[in-house]
Amino acid sequence: MARAVSSSESQPTRCALSASSSSSRARRCAVGSRSPVSKSAISPTTPQRAWDAGRDGRALLDPLCQQVADHLRPGGTVLLVHSSVCGVQRTLEELAGAGLDADVVARRRGPLGPLLRERVADLWASGGLRPGSLEEEIVVVRGRRPRPAA
């Protein structure tokens, strides 16, 4: 489950993509993604499993991008925060494929966080990062459900 903050709620809520979810009434939802993790690096029974988002970091992002439009009102917005290592263009394409207008609303470049630094050699080898690069960009991607034509 992802942490979400809805503009119609004063407290953060757990955001699950289901018809009965409290987030289905939300106009805005902000979600942070997990970092890419090597499958061999994490046992399913360790606390580190909470950060495991699959080899490319998209185990949470792809299903979220594909389903979130069903949980937004017309004119509603979702904000996704993730590392550029997870593929910004792919997030934009997934949201657009789900019928949302998508764009990047903020970017901040900086050094790799601790999770990615631990896996930098794997990321260089897999093409997730340019060889020798020790920086990532944290992005905020907005997806907006269009309002019906008047």
Buried (B, 14 or more C-beta within 10 A) or exposed (E): EBEBBBEEBEEEBEBBBEEEBBBBEBBBBBBBBBBBBBEEBBEEEEEBEEBBBBBBBBBBBBEBBBEBBBBBBEEBBBBBEBBBBBBBEBBBEBBBEBEBEBEBEEEEEEEBEEBBEBBBEBBBEEEBBEEEEEEBBBBBBBBBBEEEEE
